[in-house]
């Protein structure tokens, strides 16, 4: 029997090779783009976390200790500092605050890798404030800090995240009750 020689189609081989290269380039591009997006979003989330936690603590310290507002410009936009009622109409101006216990919790952070804005769900509490009135005319104790649940809005300006506004979600939010462990239920422990 005679073997017949099959004719190869050089155009078909070129077409399959081009599709293989294009598919490979597309898949690699999608993987690299996804990795870049995840890295960028992670970087934005960590930057926003630091800006919000440190900025809000500094804001509380500035209000309680009547500190300089110049330090706030590292965390807040100038428009926010000028319009913040808690800073401008400070209820603690008649008191010398010795100590306070600042507590916070973050409920969520929202930002997209290509976004120039983001938000953080933030609960702020100061359960203990110790201090005394500055003058003899003031006889009332140091006012209590009202716990707040904020949506902190941030903007990216000149490559830095800054807090641009605070949206009050809830005043005096309920604290999460953490259960006390019942050690009597542990087995085999003495």
C-alpha positions as CSV (number, residue, x, y, z in Angstrom):
1,X,0.0,0.0,0.0
2,X,1.2,3.4,-0.8
3,X,1.2,6.1,1.8
4,X,-0.4,9.3,0.8
5,X,1.2,12.4,2.0
6,X,-1.1,14.8,3.8
7,X,-0.8,18.4,2.7
8,X,-0.3,20.8,5.6
9,X,-2.0,24.1,5.5
10,X,0.6,26.8,6.4
11,X,-2.2,29.4,6.9
12,X,-4.0,27.2,9.5
13,X,-0.7,26.7,11.5
14,X,-0.1,30.5,11.5
15,X,-3.6,31.2,12.6
16,X,-3.5,28.7,15.5
17,X,-0.1,30.1,16.6
18,X,-1.4,33.7,16.6
19,X,-4.5,32.7,18.6
20,X,-2.3,30.8,21.1
21,X,0.0,33.9,21.6
22,X,-3.0,36.3,21.8
23,X,-4.8,34.1,24.3
24,X,-1.7,33.7,26.4
25,X,-1.0,37.5,26.4
26,X,-4.6,38.2,27.4
27,X,-4.6,35.7,30.3
28,X,-1.3,37.0,31.6
29,X,-2.5,40.6,31.2
30,X,-5.7,39.8,33.2
31,X,-3.8,38.0,35.9
32,X,-1.3,41.0,36.2
33,X,-4.1,43.5,36.1
34,X,-6.0,41.7,38.8
35,X,-2.9,41.4,41.0
36,X,-2.3,45.1,40.6
37,X,-5.9,46.0,41.5
38,X,-5.7,43.8,44.6
39,X,-2.4,45.3,45.6
40,X,-3.6,48.9,45.0
41,X,-6.9,48.4,46.9
42,X,-5.0,46.8,49.8
43,X,-2.6,49.8,49.9
44,X,-5.5,52.2,49.9
45,X,-7.3,50.3,52.7
46,X,-4.2,50.3,54.9
47,X,-3.5,54.0,54.2
48,X,-7.2,54.9,55.0
49,X,-7.1,52.9,58.2
50,X,-4.1,54.7,59.5
51,X,-5.3,58.2,58.4
52,X,-8.7,57.7,60.0
53,X,-7.6,56.1,63.3
54,X,-4.7,58.5,63.9
55,X,-6.6,61.5,62.6
56,X,-9.7,61.0,64.6
57,X,-7.6,60.3,67.8
58,X,-5.7,63.6,67.2
59,X,-9.0,65.4,66.6
60,X,-10.3,64.2,70.0
61,X,-7.0,65.2,71.6
62,X,-7.2,68.6,70.0
63,X,-10.7,69.1,71.2
64,X,-10.0,67.9,74.8
65,X,-6.6,69.5,75.3
66,X,-7.3,72.6,73.1
67,X,-4.2,71.6,71.0
68,X,-3.0,73.2,67.9
69,X,-5.0,72.7,64.8
70,X,-1.9,72.8,62.6
71,X,-1.2,69.1,63.3
72,X,-4.7,68.3,62.0
73,X,-3.7,69.3,58.4
74,X,-1.8,66.0,58.1
75,X,-5.1,64.1,58.4
76,X,-7.9,66.5,57.4
77,X,-8.7,68.8,54.5
78,X,-8.5,72.6,55.5
79,X,-12.2,72.9,54.6
80,X,-13.1,70.2,57.1
81,X,-11.0,71.8,59.9
82,X,-12.7,75.2,59.3
83,X,-16.2,73.7,59.3
84,X,-15.9,71.1,62.1
85,X,-18.3,72.3,64.9
86,X,-16.6,70.1,67.5
87,X,-13.3,71.9,66.9
88,X,-14.7,75.4,66.4
89,X,-17.3,75.3,69.2
90,X,-15.3,73.3,71.7
91,X,-17.3,72.5,74.8
92,X,-14.1,71.7,76.7
93,X,-12.5,75.2,76.6
94,X,-13.4,75.8,80.3
95,X,-11.7,72.6,81.5
96,X,-8.2,71.3,81.9
97,X,-8.4,67.7,80.8
98,X,-5.8,65.5,82.6
99,X,-6.5,62.1,81.0
100,X,-9.0,60.4,78.7
101,X,-9.6,56.9,77.3
102,X,-10.0,57.0,73.6
103,X,-11.6,53.9,72.0
104,X,-12.7,53.2,68.4
105,X,-13.8,50.4,66.2
106,X,-14.0,50.1,62.5
107,X,-16.9,48.5,60.9
108,X,-15.9,48.6,57.3
109,X,-13.8,50.4,54.6
110,X,-15.0,51.0,51.1
111,X,-12.6,52.1,48.3
112,X,-12.0,51.0,44.7
113,X,-8.5,50.7,43.2
114,X,-9.2,53.5,40.7
115,X,-11.1,55.7,43.1
116,X,-10.1,59.1,44.5
117,X,-12.7,58.9,47.3
118,X,-13.5,56.3,49.9
119,X,-15.3,55.9,53.2
120,X,-14.8,54.2,56.6
121,X,-17.5,53.2,59.0
122,X,-16.1,54.3,62.4
123,X,-17.3,54.2,66.0
124,X,-15.7,56.6,68.4
125,X,-16.0,56.5,72.2
126,X,-14.3,58.3,75.1
127,X,-15.9,56.6,78.2
128,X,-13.5,58.3,80.7
129,X,-12.5,61.9,80.8
130,X,-10.8,63.2,83.9
131,X,-10.1,66.9,84.5
132,X,-11.1,70.0,86.3
133,X,-12.5,73.4,85.6
134,X,-10.0,76.1,84.7
135,X,-11.8,78.9,86.7
136,X,-13.8,79.1,89.8
137,X,-16.8,80.3,87.9
138,X,-17.3,76.9,86.3
139,X,-18.7,74.4,88.8
140,X,-20.0,71.6,86.6
141,X,-17.9,68.5,86.0
142,X,-16.2,67.8,82.7
143,X,-18.9,67.1,80.1
144,X,-19.2,63.5,78.8
145,X,-18.1,62.7,75.3
146,X,-21.0,61.6,73.1
147,X,-20.2,58.3,71.4
148,X,-20.7,58.6,67.6
149,X,-21.0,56.2,64.7
150,X,-19.6,58.0,61.7
151,X,-19.1,57.4,58.0
152,X,-15.8,59.1,57.5
153,X,-15.4,60.3,53.9
154,X,-11.9,60.6,52.5
155,X,-10.4,62.2,49.3
156,X,-7.1,61.6,47.7
157,X,-5.3,64.9,47.2
158,X,-1.7,65.1,45.9
159,X,-1.2,61.4,46.4
160,X,-2.4,61.5,50.1
161,X,-5.6,60.4,51.7
162,X,-7.3,63.1,53.8
163,X,-10.5,63.1,55.8
164,X,-13.0,65.5,54.0
165,X,-16.2,65.0,56.0
166,X,-17.9,63.2,58.8
167,X,-21.4,61.9,58.3
168,X,-23.1,61.0,61.6
169,X,-24.9,57.6,61.2
170,X,-25.9,57.2,64.8
171,X,-25.5,59.0,68.0
172,X,-24.7,56.9,71.1
173,X,-24.6,53.6,69.3
174,X,-25.0,50.5,71.4
175,X,-21.8,48.8,72.4
176,X,-21.3,45.2,71.3
177,X,-21.6,42.9,74.3
178,X,-18.8,40.5,74.5
179,X,-19.7,37.4,76.4
180,X,-17.8,36.6,79.5
181,X,-16.3,33.1,79.2
182,X,-17.8,30.5,81.6
183,X,-14.8,28.6,82.9
184,X,-16.9,26.0,84.7
185,X,-17.8,24.4,81.4
186,X,-14.2,23.5,80.6
187,X,-13.6,19.8,80.9
188,X,-10.5,18.2,82.3
189,X,-9.2,21.4,83.7
190,X,-8.4,21.6,87.4
